[in-house]
Amino acid sequence: MTHLPYILAAYGIAVVVSAGFSVDAWRRMGRARRRLAAIDPRGRR
């Protein structure tokens, strides 16, 4: 009996979850920058 399918599934899930967190952080950072630019007068130089 081999454990290879379980190991591959575990690594696959870890990669998908990590990618999801990364994309979410990237999108949130973009929104935060836009919000800051809208309220910070120093950003219009």
PDBQT receptor file of N, H, CA, C and O in Angstrom, charges set to zero:
ATOM      1  N   MET A   1       0.842  -1.178   0.000  1.00  0.00    +0.000 N 
ATOM      2  CA  MET A   1       0.000   0.000   0.000  1.00  0.00    +0.000 C 
ATOM      3  C   MET A   1       0.893   1.250   0.000  1.00  0.00    +0.000 C 
ATOM      4  O   MET A   1       1.836   1.359   0.784  1.00  0.00    +0.000 OA
ATOM      5  N   THR A   2       0.581   2.154  -0.870  1.00  0.00    +0.000 N 
ATOM      6  H   THR A   2      -0.184   2.065  -1.507  1.00  0.00    +0.000 HD
ATOM      7  CA  THR A   2       1.382   3.376  -0.962  1.00  0.00    +0.000 C 
ATOM      8  C   THR A   2       0.583   4.572  -0.433  1.00  0.00    +0.000 C 
ATOM      9  O   THR A   2      -0.642   4.621  -0.541  1.00  0.00    +0.000 OA
ATOM     10  N   HIS A   3       1.298   5.512   0.129  1.00  0.00    +0.000 N 
ATOM     11  H   HIS A   3       2.293   5.472   0.216  1.00  0.00    +0.000 HD
ATOM     12  CA  HIS A   3       0.679   6.711   0.674  1.00  0.00    +0.000 C 
ATOM     13  C   HIS A   3       0.792   7.885  -0.286  1.00  0.00    +0.000 C 
ATOM     14  O   HIS A   3       0.469   9.019   0.068  1.00  0.00    +0.000 OA
ATOM     15  N   LEU A   4       1.242   7.614  -1.481  1.00  0.00    +0.000 N 
ATOM     16  H   LEU A   4       1.504   6.693  -1.768  1.00  0.00    +0.000 HD
ATOM     17  CA  LEU A   4       1.489   8.679  -2.453  1.00  0.00    +0.000 C 
ATOM     18  C   LEU A   4       0.248   9.520  -2.764  1.00  0.00    +0.000 C 
ATOM     19  O   LEU A   4       0.374  10.743  -2.817  1.00  0.00    +0.000 OA
ATOM     20  N   PRO A   5      -0.954   8.941  -2.973  1.00  0.00    +0.000 N 
ATOM     21  CA  PRO A   5      -2.117   9.804  -3.248  1.00  0.00    +0.000 C 
ATOM     22  C   PRO A   5      -2.421  10.772  -2.100  1.00  0.00    +0.000 C 
ATOM     23  O   PRO A   5      -2.754  11.933  -2.340  1.00  0.00    +0.000 OA
ATOM     24  N   TYR A   6      -2.309  10.306  -0.878  1.00  0.00    +0.000 N 
ATOM     25  H   TYR A   6      -2.039   9.364  -0.683  1.00  0.00    +0.000 HD
ATOM     26  CA  TYR A   6      -2.552  11.184   0.272  1.00  0.00    +0.000 C 
ATOM     27  C   TYR A   6      -1.517  12.316   0.319  1.00  0.00    +0.000 C 
ATOM     28  O   TYR A   6      -1.866  13.474   0.547  1.00  0.00    +0.000 OA
ATOM     29  N   ILE A   7      -0.262  11.977   0.108  1.00  0.00    +0.000 N 
ATOM     30  H   ILE A   7       0.022  11.036  -0.077  1.00  0.00    +0.000 HD
ATOM     31  CA  ILE A   7       0.802  12.976   0.154  1.00  0.00    +0.000 C 
ATOM     32  C   ILE A   7       0.615  14.005  -0.955  1.00  0.00    +0.000 C 
ATOM     33  O   ILE A   7       0.749  15.205  -0.713  1.00  0.00    +0.000 OA
ATOM     34  N   LEU A   8       0.308  13.555  -2.160  1.00  0.00    +0.000 N 
ATOM     35  H   LEU A   8       0.198  12.581  -2.357  1.00  0.00    +0.000 HD
ATOM     36  CA  LEU A   8       0.087  14.491  -3.273  1.00  0.00    +0.000 C 
ATOM     37  C   LEU A   8      -1.130  15.381  -3.016  1.00  0.00    +0.000 C 
ATOM     38  O   LEU A   8      -1.101  16.575  -3.314  1.00  0.00    +0.000 OA
ATOM     39  N   ALA A   9      -2.189  14.807  -2.469  1.00  0.00    +0.000 N 
ATOM     40  H   ALA A   9      -2.213  13.837  -2.227  1.00  0.00    +0.000 HD
ATOM     41  CA  ALA A   9      -3.385  15.603  -2.161  1.00  0.00    +0.000 C 
ATOM     42  C   ALA A   9      -3.074  16.647  -1.096  1.00  0.00    +0.000 C 
ATOM     43  O   ALA A   9      -3.520  17.790  -1.203  1.00  0.00    +0.000 OA
ATOM     44  N   ALA A  10      -2.327  16.274  -0.085  1.00  0.00    +0.000 N 
ATOM     45  H   ALA A  10      -1.966  15.346   0.002  1.00  0.00    +0.000 HD
ATOM     46  CA  ALA A  10      -1.985  17.217   0.981  1.00  0.00    +0.000 C 
ATOM     47  C   ALA A  10      -1.150  18.375   0.435  1.00  0.00    +0.000 C 
ATOM     48  O   ALA A  10      -1.412  19.536   0.751  1.00  0.00    +0.000 OA
ATOM     49  N   TYR A  11      -0.142  18.058  -0.387  1.00  0.00    +0.000 N 
ATOM     50  H   TYR A  11       0.071  17.115  -0.644  1.00  0.00    +0.000 HD
ATOM     51  CA  TYR A  11       0.666  19.121  -0.981  1.00  0.00    +0.000 C 
ATOM     52  C   TYR A  11      -0.163  19.968  -1.945  1.00  0.00    +0.000 C 
ATOM     53  O   TYR A  11       0.005  21.186  -1.995  1.00  0.00    +0.000 OA
ATOM     54  N   GLY A  12      -1.038  19.349  -2.696  1.00  0.00    +0.000 N 
ATOM     55  H   GLY A  12      -1.175  18.359  -2.655  1.00  0.00    +0.000 HD
ATOM     56  CA  GLY A  12      -1.885  20.100  -3.616  1.00  0.00    +0.000 C 
ATOM     57  C   GLY A  12      -2.798  21.073  -2.889  1.00  0.00    +0.000 C 
ATOM     58  O   GLY A  12      -2.953  22.222  -3.304  1.00  0.00    +0.000 OA
ATOM     59  N   ILE A  13      -3.397  20.610  -1.811  1.00  0.00    +0.000 N 
ATOM     60  H   ILE A  13      -3.272  19.677  -1.474  1.00  0.00    +0.000 HD
ATOM     61  CA  ILE A  13      -4.265  21.493  -1.023  1.00  0.00    +0.000 C 
ATOM     62  C   ILE A  13      -3.456  22.636  -0.424  1.00  0.00    +0.000 C 
ATOM     63  O   ILE A  13      -3.915  23.778  -0.409  1.00  0.00    +0.000 OA
ATOM     64  N   ALA A  14      -2.267  22.340   0.065  1.00  0.00    +0.000 N 
ATOM     65  H   ALA A  14      -1.895  21.412   0.053  1.00  0.00    +0.000 HD
ATOM     66  CA  ALA A  14      -1.418  23.384   0.646  1.00  0.00    +0.000 C 
ATOM     67  C   ALA A  14      -1.059  24.443  -0.388  1.00  0.00    +0.000 C 
ATOM     68  O   ALA A  14      -1.055  25.635  -0.079  1.00  0.00    +0.000 OA
ATOM     69  N   VAL A  15      -0.759  24.023  -1.605  1.00  0.00    +0.000 N 
ATOM     70  H   VAL A  15      -0.763  23.055  -1.856  1.00  0.00    +0.000 HD
ATOM     71  CA  VAL A  15      -0.416  24.976  -2.663  1.00  0.00    +0.000 C 
ATOM     72  C   VAL A  15      -1.626  25.834  -3.022  1.00  0.00    +0.000 C 
ATOM     73  O   VAL A  15      -1.498  27.048  -3.184  1.00  0.00    +0.000 OA
ATOM     74  N   VAL A  16      -2.788  25.219  -3.145  1.00  0.00    +0.000 N 
ATOM     75  H   VAL A  16      -2.892  24.233  -3.013  1.00  0.00    +0.000 HD
ATOM     76  CA  VAL A  16      -3.998  25.961  -3.507  1.00  0.00    +0.000 C 
ATOM     77  C   VAL A  16      -4.371  26.967  -2.420  1.00  0.00    +0.000 C 
ATOM     78  O   VAL A  16      -4.718  28.108  -2.725  1.00  0.00    +0.000 OA
ATOM     79  N   VAL A  17      -4.303  26.555  -1.166  1.00  0.00    +0.000 N 
ATOM     80  H   VAL A  17      -4.021  25.628  -0.919  1.00  0.00    +0.000 HD
ATOM     81  CA  VAL A  17      -4.642  27.459  -0.067  1.00  0.00    +0.000 C 
ATOM     82  C   VAL A  17      -3.635  28.609   0.008  1.00  0.00    +0.000 C 
ATOM     83  O   VAL A  17      -4.024  29.761   0.201  1.00  0.00    +0.000 OA
ATOM     84  N   SER A  18      -2.356  28.306  -0.143  1.00  0.00    +0.000 N 
ATOM     85  H   SER A  18      -2.039  27.371  -0.300  1.00  0.00    +0.000 HD
ATOM     86  CA  SER A  18      -1.335  29.359  -0.116  1.00  0.00    +0.000 C 
ATOM     87  C   SER A  18      -1.533  30.347  -1.267  1.00  0.00    +0.000 C 
ATOM     88  O   SER A  18      -1.411  31.557  -1.076  1.00  0.00    +0.000 OA
ATOM     89  N   ALA A  19      -1.834  29.841  -2.443  1.00  0.00    +0.000 N 
ATOM     90  H   ALA A  19      -1.933  28.858  -2.599  1.00  0.00    +0.000 HD
ATOM     91  CA  ALA A  19      -2.080  30.728  -3.585  1.00  0.00    +0.000 C 
ATOM     92  C   ALA A  19      -3.315  31.598  -3.337  1.00  0.00    +0.000 C 
ATOM     93  O   ALA A  19      -3.320  32.781  -3.676  1.00  0.00    +0.000 OA
ATOM     94  N   GLY A  20      -4.343  31.022  -2.756  1.00  0.00    +0.000 N 
ATOM     95  H   GLY A  20      -4.339  30.061  -2.481  1.00  0.00    +0.000 HD
ATOM     96  CA  GLY A  20      -5.548  31.790  -2.440  1.00  0.00    +0.000 C 
ATOM     97  C   GLY A  20      -5.269  32.904  -1.454  1.00  0.00    +0.000 C 
ATOM     98  O   GLY A  20      -5.744  34.026  -1.630  1.00  0.00    +0.000 OA
ATOM     99  N   PHE A  21      -4.498  32.603  -0.411  1.00  0.00    +0.000 N 
ATOM    100  H   PHE A  21      -4.112  31.692  -0.268  1.00  0.00    +0.000 HD
ATOM    101  CA  PHE A  21      -4.125  33.641   0.552  1.00  0.00    +0.000 C 
ATOM    102  C   PHE A  21      -3.297  34.733  -0.106  1.00  0.00    +0.000 C 
ATOM    103  O   PHE A  21      -3.485  35.913   0.188  1.00  0.00    +0.000 OA
ATOM    104  N   SER A  22      -2.394  34.359  -0.983  1.00  0.00    +0.000 N 
ATOM    105  H   SER A  22      -2.241  33.400  -1.221  1.00  0.00    +0.000 HD
ATOM    106  CA  SER A  22      -1.551  35.341  -1.663  1.00  0.00    +0.000 C 
ATOM    107  C   SER A  22      -2.368  36.259  -2.558  1.00  0.00    +0.000 C 
ATOM    108  O   SER A  22      -2.168  37.474  -2.550  1.00  0.00    +0.000 OA
ATOM    109  N   VAL A  23      -3.271  35.697  -3.315  1.00  0.00    +0.000 N 
ATOM    110  H   VAL A  23      -3.433  34.710  -3.321  1.00  0.00    +0.000 HD
ATOM    111  CA  VAL A  23      -4.115  36.504  -4.202  1.00  0.00    +0.000 C 
ATOM    112  C   VAL A  23      -5.003  37.434  -3.380  1.00  0.00    +0.000 C 
ATOM    113  O   VAL A  23      -5.178  38.598  -3.741  1.00  0.00    +0.000 OA
ATOM    114  N   ASP A  24      -5.559  36.939  -2.289  1.00  0.00    +0.000 N 
ATOM    115  H   ASP A  24      -5.416  35.994  -1.996  1.00  0.00    +0.000 HD
ATOM    116  CA  ASP A  24      -6.400  37.776  -1.439  1.00  0.00    +0.000 C 
ATOM    117  C   ASP A  24      -5.598  38.929  -0.832  1.00  0.00    +0.000 C 
ATOM    118  O   ASP A  24      -6.080  40.061  -0.788  1.00  0.00    +0.000 OA
ATOM    119  N   ALA A  25      -4.399  38.655  -0.372  1.00  0.00    +0.000 N 
ATOM    120  H   ALA A  25      -4.007  37.735  -0.407  1.00  0.00    +0.000 HD
ATOM    121  CA  ALA A  25      -3.556  39.709   0.199  1.00  0.00    +0.000 C 
ATOM    122  C   ALA A  25      -3.195  40.745  -0.857  1.00  0.00    +0.000 C 
ATOM    123  O   ALA A  25      -3.187  41.944  -0.578  1.00  0.00    +0.000 OA
ATOM    124  N   TRP A  26      -2.896  40.286  -2.069  1.00  0.00    +0.000 N 
ATOM    125  H   TRP A  26      -2.902  39.313  -2.296  1.00  0.00    +0.000 HD
ATOM    126  CA  TRP A  26      -2.554  41.202  -3.158  1.00  0.00    +0.000 C 
ATOM    127  C   TRP A  26      -3.737  42.115  -3.493  1.00  0.00    +0.000 C 
ATOM    128  O   TRP A  26      -3.555  43.316  -3.690  1.00  0.00    +0.000 OA
ATOM    129  N   ARG A  27      -4.947  41.550  -3.558  1.00  0.00    +0.000 N 
ATOM    130  H   ARG A  27      -5.094  40.574  -3.397  1.00  0.00    +0.000 HD
ATOM    131  CA  ARG A  27      -6.137  42.352  -3.859  1.00  0.00    +0.000 C 
ATOM    132  C   ARG A  27      -6.445  43.325  -2.729  1.00  0.00    +0.000 C 
ATOM    133  O   ARG A  27      -6.805  44.474  -2.986  1.00  0.00    +0.000 OA
ATOM    134  N   ARG A  28      -6.310  42.882  -1.482  1.00  0.00    +0.000 N 
ATOM    135  H   ARG A  28      -6.018  41.949  -1.273  1.00  0.00    +0.000 HD
ATOM    136  CA  ARG A  28      -6.573  43.768  -0.348  1.00  0.00    +0.000 C 
ATOM    137  C   ARG A  28      -5.578  44.920  -0.306  1.00  0.00    +0.000 C 
ATOM    138  O   ARG A  28      -5.946  46.044   0.034  1.00  0.00    +0.000 OA
ATOM    139  N   MET A  29      -4.323  44.650  -0.649  1.00  0.00    +0.000 N 
ATOM    140  H   MET A  29      -4.024  43.737  -0.926  1.00  0.00    +0.000 HD
ATOM    141  CA  MET A  29      -3.317  45.704  -0.666  1.00  0.00    +0.000 C 
ATOM    142  C   MET A  29      -3.636  46.743  -1.734  1.00  0.00    +0.000 C 
ATOM    143  O   MET A  29      -3.462  47.940  -1.505  1.00  0.00    +0.000 OA
ATOM    144  N   GLY A  30      -4.099  46.300  -2.893  1.00  0.00    +0.000 N 
ATOM    145  H   GLY A  30      -4.241  45.328  -3.079  1.00  0.00    +0.000 HD
ATOM    146  CA  GLY A  30      -4.496  47.231  -3.944  1.00  0.00    +0.000 C 
ATOM    147  C   GLY A  30      -5.647  48.123  -3.507  1.00  0.00    +0.000 C 
ATOM    148  O   GLY A  30      -5.645  49.327  -3.761  1.00  0.00    +0.000 OA
ATOM    149  N   ARG A  31      -6.625  47.522  -2.851  1.00  0.00    +0.000 N 
ATOM    150  H   ARG A  31      -6.627  46.544  -2.645  1.00  0.00    +0.000 HD
ATOM    151  CA  ARG A  31      -7.762  48.320  -2.353  1.00  0.00    +0.000 C 
ATOM    152  C   ARG A  31      -7.310  49.313  -1.300  1.00  0.00    +0.000 C 
ATOM    153  O   ARG A  31      -7.759  50.459  -1.290  1.00  0.00    +0.000 OA
ATOM    154  N   ALA A  32      -6.424  48.881  -0.414  1.00  0.00    +0.000 N 
ATOM    155  H   ALA A  32      -6.059  47.950  -0.422  1.00  0.00    +0.000 HD
ATOM    156  CA  ALA A  32      -5.932  49.779   0.635  1.00  0.00    +0.000 C 
ATOM    157  C   ALA A  32      -5.154  50.949   0.034  1.00  0.00    +0.000 C 
ATOM    158  O   ALA A  32      -5.290  52.082   0.494  1.00  0.00    +0.000 OA
ATOM    159  N   ARG A  33      -4.346  50.685  -0.984  1.00  0.00    +0.000 N 
ATOM    160  H   ARG A  33      -4.236  49.764  -1.358  1.00  0.00    +0.000 HD
ATOM    161  CA  ARG A  33      -3.598  51.775  -1.634  1.00  0.00    +0.000 C 
ATOM    162  C   ARG A  33      -4.540  52.772  -2.288  1.00  0.00    +0.000 C 
ATOM    163  O   ARG A  33      -4.334  53.982  -2.196  1.00  0.00    +0.000 OA
ATOM    164  N   ARG A  34      -5.582  52.259  -2.955  1.00  0.00    +0.000 N 
ATOM    165  H   ARG A  34      -5.749  51.275  -3.030  1.00  0.00    +0.000 HD
ATOM    166  CA  ARG A  34      -6.544  53.166  -3.585  1.00  0.00    +0.000 C 
ATOM    167  C   ARG A  34      -7.286  54.004  -2.550  1.00  0.00    +0.000 C 
ATOM    168  O   ARG A  34      -7.509  55.197  -2.760  1.00  0.00    +0.000 OA
ATOM    169  N   ARG A  35      -7.670  53.385  -1.430  1.00  0.00    +0.000 N 
ATOM    170  H   ARG A  35      -7.489  52.416  -1.259  1.00  0.00    +0.000 HD
ATOM    171  CA  ARG A  35      -8.356  54.129  -0.378  1.00  0.00    +0.000 C 
ATOM    172  C   ARG A  35      -7.439  55.185   0.225  1.00  0.00    +0.000 C 
ATOM    173  O   ARG A  35      -7.873  56.306   0.489  1.00  0.00    +0.000 OA
ATOM    174  N   LEU A  36      -6.177  54.837   0.443  1.00  0.00    +0.000 N 
ATOM    175  H   LEU A  36      -5.824  53.926   0.229  1.00  0.00    +0.000 HD
ATOM    176  CA  LEU A  36      -5.231  55.801   0.996  1.00  0.00    +0.000 C 
ATOM    177  C   LEU A  36      -5.008  56.951   0.022  1.00  0.00    +0.000 C 
ATOM    178  O   LEU A  36      -4.943  58.107   0.439  1.00  0.00    +0.000 OA
ATOM    179  N   ALA A  37      -4.892  56.655  -1.255  1.00  0.00    +0.000 N 
ATOM    180  H   ALA A  37      -4.945  55.716  -1.594  1.00  0.00    +0.000 HD
ATOM    181  CA  ALA A  37      -4.693  57.716  -2.251  1.00  0.00    +0.000 C 
ATOM    182  C   ALA A  37      -5.887  58.655  -2.295  1.00  0.00    +0.000 C 
ATOM    183  O   ALA A  37      -5.735  59.840  -2.593  1.00  0.00    +0.000 OA
ATOM    184  N   ALA A  38      -7.070  58.140  -2.002  1.00  0.00    +0.000 N 
ATOM    185  H   ALA A  38      -7.194  57.177  -1.759  1.00  0.00    +0.000 HD
ATOM    186  CA  ALA A  38      -8.267  58.969  -2.049  1.00  0.00    +0.000 C 
ATOM    187  C   ALA A  38      -8.331  59.943  -0.873  1.00  0.00    +0.000 C 
ATOM    188  O   ALA A  38      -8.929  61.012  -0.996  1.00  0.00    +0.000 OA
ATOM    189  N   ILE A  39      -7.726  59.594   0.262  1.00  0.00    +0.000 N 
ATOM    190  H   ILE A  39      -7.240  58.726   0.362  1.00  0.00    +0.000 HD
ATOM    191  CA  ILE A  39      -7.861  60.460   1.441  1.00  0.00    +0.000 C 
ATOM    192  C   ILE A  39      -6.566  61.174   1.811  1.00  0.00    +0.000 C 
ATOM    193  O   ILE A  39      -6.599  62.071   2.653  1.00  0.00    +0.000 OA
ATOM    194  N   ASP A  40      -5.436  60.817   1.222  1.00  0.00    +0.000 N 
ATOM    195  H   ASP A  40      -5.410  60.089   0.537  1.00  0.00    +0.000 HD
ATOM    196  CA  ASP A  40      -4.164  61.406   1.600  1.00  0.00    +0.000 C 
ATOM    197  C   ASP A  40      -3.744  62.467   0.570  1.00  0.00    +0.000 C 
ATOM    198  O   ASP A  40      -3.480  62.138  -0.586  1.00  0.00    +0.000 OA
ATOM    199  N   PRO A  41      -3.684  63.720   0.985  1.00  0.00    +0.000 N 
ATOM    200  CA  PRO A  41      -3.322  64.767   0.026  1.00  0.00    +0.000 C 
ATOM    201  C   PRO A  41      -1.861  64.670  -0.442  1.00  0.00    +0.000 C 
ATOM    202  O   PRO A  41      -1.525  65.198  -1.502  1.00  0.00    +0.000 OA
ATOM    203  N   ARG A  42      -1.000  64.012   0.320  1.00  0.00    +0.000 N 
ATOM    204  H   ARG A  42      -1.273  63.583   1.181  1.00  0.00    +0.000 HD
ATOM    205  CA  ARG A  42       0.401  63.884  -0.081  1.00  0.00    +0.000 C 
ATOM    206  C   ARG A  42       0.572  62.988  -1.290  1.00  0.00    +0.000 C 
ATOM    207  O   ARG A  42       1.602  63.061  -1.961  1.00  0.00    +0.000 OA
ATOM    208  N   GLY A  43      -0.393  62.152  -1.588  1.00  0.00    +0.000 N 
ATOM    209  H   GLY A  43      -1.230  62.092  -1.044  1.00  0.00    +0.000 HD
ATOM    210  CA  GLY A  43      -0.281  61.227  -2.706  1.00  0.00    +0.000 C 
ATOM    211  C   GLY A  43      -0.505  61.890  -4.052  1.00  0.00    +0.000 C 
ATOM    212  O   GLY A  43      -0.347  61.239  -5.086  1.00  0.00    +0.000 OA
ATOM    213  N   ARG A  44      -0.866  63.161  -4.071  1.00  0.00    +0.000 N 
ATOM    214  H   ARG A  44      -0.994  63.689  -3.231  1.00  0.00    +0.000 HD
ATOM    215  CA  ARG A  44      -1.184  63.841  -5.335  1.00  0.00    +0.000 C 
ATOM    216  C   ARG A  44      -0.060  64.740  -5.798  1.00  0.00    +0.000 C 
ATOM    217  O   ARG A  44      -0.310  65.658  -6.579  1.00  0.00    +0.000 OA
ATOM    218  N   ARG A  45       1.150  64.525  -5.360  1.00  0.00    +0.000 N 
ATOM    219  H   ARG A  45       1.353  63.780  -4.726  1.00  0.00    +0.000 HD
ATOM    220  CA  ARG A  45       2.286  65.353  -5.789  1.00  0.00    +0.000 C 
ATOM    221  C   ARG A  45       2.757  64.972  -7.158  1.00  0.00    +0.000 C 
ATOM    222  O   ARG A  45       3.705  65.566  -7.672  1.00  0.00    +0.000 OA
TER     223      ARG A  45
